[in-house]
Amino acid sequence: MLVVMKRGASRREIRDVEQEIKDLGYKSHPIIGVERTVIGAIGDERGKTRLQSLELSAGVERVIPILKPYKLAGVELHKEKSRIAIGAGRKVVFGGRKIPVIAGPCCVEGLDQILTIAKAVKKAGAVALRGGAYKPRTSPYSFQGLEGEGLELLSRAREATGLPVVTEVMKETVLDLVVDHADMIQIGARNMQNFDLLKAVGQIRKPVMLKRGLANTIREWLMSAEYIMSQGNMQVVLCERGIRTFETQTRNTLDLNAIAVLKRETHLPVVVDPSHGTGYSEYVEDMALAAVAAGADGLMVEVHHDPHEAWSDGSQSLTPEQFARMIKRVRKVARAVGRDV
């Protein structure tokens, strides 16, 4: 519910209403405007009739329902677009005019590999480094990642290049370890509806990149974001990485429609991953250009210095040279739509 305060409501009246909301078992989310304050009351929908009684409280003009099921991720409660910053000095910002590009290998294979790629992508224009230390794989016999060692190597790459690190967490038992090494926590597609993990990530105070599940609707995706935000962590960035359809010419179908829909449904920034979205390196650049033209707030691209020898996802990885060329073309498209890279 939205509790709309009267114009000129006093600070005490606002504090009293917030306390009433808490006493009813809800969380309050005040939005301080120039002319009036609006307070969001978030919690169990079964008790919403009790919230209606707040219209009798001093300073309250009216109480109105939030129509969308995603209360915190939606635009009814949060009109302004969110900006999520990561890294030292919080200089990498998702949701602003500049479009950050995250790049790196699918998985960390060793120190020389991650340093070589990190330095190459930074030179080309990437502002954050991706790399998997824990890898969810379809086959139990495939490489599962270097785990703790991989996290240490990512930290060393950050020290060498200054690039903030984005890496995936797969289970609650290693969350604290991942948090110690990452600048942004990634929730992968297979874990988008791992609700216990989402709630655990919601209790940390570090930015989260939430990837869309390969068979999930936009509404389900936003409800997963709601799980994180309902625990207090509002630093969520959404990542479209392709969905499973009947098409077999590509690994997945990159849903560029989602960008346009999300721009109207949520205040959260939207990043696009054309590497997983297509599954083939020859299509990555074209889809990156299309994503920027459609309004993406960031790109995540897999890069490997020797894709043929990559331990995972080599077929969708660009070489550093291909990545550098892509960045040059992406910058032109960004300028054409009033953005920067």
N, C-alpha and C positions, 0 to 999 in steps of 0.2 A: 504494500500500500504506500501511497505518497501522502504525506501530511503537509499540506500547504499552509504556511504561516501567513498571518495578516501582514500587510504592509506596515512597517514600523513596529513589529513585534519586538519586545525587549529581549536582551540576552538571557535574562532570568526565565522568561516565558519559554524561550527555545530550549534552555537547559532542562526545565521542568518537563517539557514534552518528551525530550530525549529520555529522561529518567522513567517516564510513564511507559514508553515503548519498551525499555529494558525490563521494567517490572512485569510487563505482560509476556515476557519470554522471547522478545524479538531483538534483533540487532538494529541499531540506528545508524543511518548514513546521511548526515546533513550535507546539503548543498547550499552554500552561502552565496546568494545572488546580490546584485546591486540594490534592487528594490525590495526583495523578499527572500526568505529562506524556505527551502523545501527539504523535508526529512523523509528519507526512505526507511520503511519498516520492513525488514527482511526476516522471514522465518516460516514456521508451519502455517500453510494456507488454511488449515482447518479452523484456525482461531481468528480469521480476518474480521468476523463480526464484532469481536471485542475491540479491534482497532478502530472501528467506526465510532465508538464512544469518545474517541479523542476529539471529535468535533465540538464537544462540550467544554474542552479545556481552554483556558485563557490564552489568547493570542492565535488560536487556530482558525483559519478561514474555512477549510474543507478537507475531507479525506477522500482520496480517489484511488481506485485499484490500478495496479500495474498490470497491463493486459498480457504482456509477453511472459512466458514461463521462465525466461532467463532474465532475472531482475537486475543483477549487478552487471552482467555482460551487455545488456540491452541499452538502448538510447533513451528510454523514458526517464530513467533515473540519472543518467550521465550524458548530457547533451554534447559536451565538448569531446573531441577526439583525444584519446589517451596517447601519451608519449612515454615510451618505456626505454630507459637508458641502461646501458651495461658497460662494464669495464672500468679501468682506473680513470677517475675524473668524470665518469659517466658521460663520456664523449660520443659514444655510439648510440644513436637515438633512433628508435623505430616509431614511426607515426608523424614525423616532421616532413619538411620539404625534401631533405636528403634521403636517398634510398640506400640503406646499408647493404653491402654484399658480404655474405658469409661463405667461406670456401675452405675446402680441405678434403682429405681422403675419407672414404667410407669408414675405414677403421685404421687405428694406429698400429703400425707393423714394427716399428723400431725407431730409435733416436734419429739416425741419419734420414730416414724416410720422412718423418714428421717435420724435421727442421728444413729439409730441402723444399718440401711443399709449402710450408708456412712462409718461408722467405719469398718464394716465387709468387704466391697469391697476394702477399702484401705489396710487392713491387708492382703487380698488375692493377691494384686498386681495392682489394678486399680489405675490410675493416674488422673482421672477426674470423676466427679459425674454428672450423668444425672438425670433429674426429671422434670415432666411436671407440670407447674402451670396453664397453659391454655391448655385445651385438646380438639382438634377437634374430635367429635364423630359422627358416622354414624346416631345414633338415637338422636333426640333432648331431649329425656327423660333420657339419660345416664349422668353420672357424668361429668361435664365440667371443673373440676379443681378448686382449691382454689384461683386462680388468684393472686391478690396482696399479700395476706397472704402467698400463696405458695412460692412466690419469697422471702419474708422475711425469711421463714423457710429454703430455699436453702442457703441463705446468712449465716444463723446461722450454717448450716452444714459445709459450707466452713470454717468458723471461727474455728469450733471445730476440723476439720480434715486437713485443708490446701488444700483440693481438689478443683481445679477450677470447676466452674459450667457451664454445657451445658444445655440450656433450650429453648423451642420453643416460637417464637412470631407468633401470628396469624393475627394481624391487625396493621395498622400504628398507631392507636390512643394510643396503649400501648407500642410502640417501645421504647420510652425514658425510661419508667419504667423498661422494661426488660433489657435494656442496663445498667442501674444502678446496677442491681443485677447479671448479667451473665458475664462469661468470654468468652463464645462463644455463638452466637445467632444461633439457629436452625430454618431453614425453612423446615417445614414438607412436606410430600409427597403431601398432598391436596393443598398446596400453591405453589407448584413448578412453576406454571405458573400464579401466582398472580403478574402480572408485576408491578403494582403500589407498592406493598410491596417490591418486589425485588429492585426497584429503590430507595426506601426509605432506605433499608438496605445497599445499595451501597453507601449511603452518610454518613454512620457512619464509624468510624475507629476501628472496633472491628471484630475479626474473625467470619466467618459465615460457618455453616455446612449446605449444600444444599442437602436435600434428593431427591432422584429420585421419580418422580410421578409413581403411580402404573400402569399407562398405557402409559408411555412416552418412546420414543426412546432415545438412547444415544445422538443423535444429538440435540433433543429438550432439553434434560437435560443440555448439554453444552451451548446451546443458553440462557438458564435461568441463568447459571453462567455468561455469557457474559453481561446480563442485570445488574447484581451486579457490575461487574468489570468496565463496561463502565461509571459508576458513580464515579469511583475512588477507590473503595475498592477492593484491589487485594488479600485480605486474605480469600480465599474461599477453603473449603474442601468439596469434593463430598462424598455422602453417598449412597451406594447401599443398598436398604432395601427390595428388592423383587418386582416383577411385577406380574400383574394379567394375568394368562393364563387359559387354559381349565382344568388344573389339580385341583382336589378337595381334594386330600389327605393332602395337606398343605394349610396354609392360603394364601400364595403367592408362587411364584417361585423365589428363590434366583438366580439372574443372575450372576454367577461367570465369564461368558464370558466378562461381562462389565469391569472387572478388567484388563484383558489382552488388550482389545480394548482401554481403557482409558490410559493405560501406553504408548500407541503409539500416541494417539490423543491429549493429554493434559499434561501440566506440573503440574497440580493441584494434591494434595494428594487424595487418595481414601480410605475411611473408609467403612467397611461392617457391617451391622446390621443383624445378623443371627436370632435375636428374632422375628422381624417383617417379616423377609424373610421366616421363616418357620411357625411361629404361634404356635409351640408346643415345650415345653421345652426339650423333649427327642431328638430333632434333632438339638438343638442349638449348642452343643459342636462339633458335627461332622462338621457342616457348618463353625464354627469358625476356626477349623483346616484347612479345605479346603481353606478358604479365605486367611489365612496366607500363605499357600503353593502357592496360585495363585499370591501372591504379594501385598496383601492389606497393606495399610499404617496405619491401625488402626482398632479397633473393638469397636462396641457399643452394650452392652448386658444389657438386663433387669434382675434385681435381686430384689427379695422381700423375707423378712424373713419369711413370711407366705403366699405363693402364693394363697392358697385356700381362704384366706380372703382379697386378694387384691381388691381394688375398680375398677381396670381396668387391662386387659391383664394378669391376673394371670396364664392363661394356657401356656403362653410363657415365664414366668419368672423362672429363676433358683433360688434355695435357695443359701444362702451364701456358704454352704458346696459344692454344685454342682459347683458353680462359682470358688471356690478355686481349685477344681479338674481340671476344664477346663483350668485355668491359667497354672497349672503345665504341662499339655499336650501341650498347645499352645507354651510354652517356648521351648519344645523339637522340635517342627516343625519349629519354628522361627530359632533356631540354625542350623537346617538342611539346611535352605535356606539362611544362612548368615545374619540373622537378630537377634535382641534381643527384649525381652518383659520386 
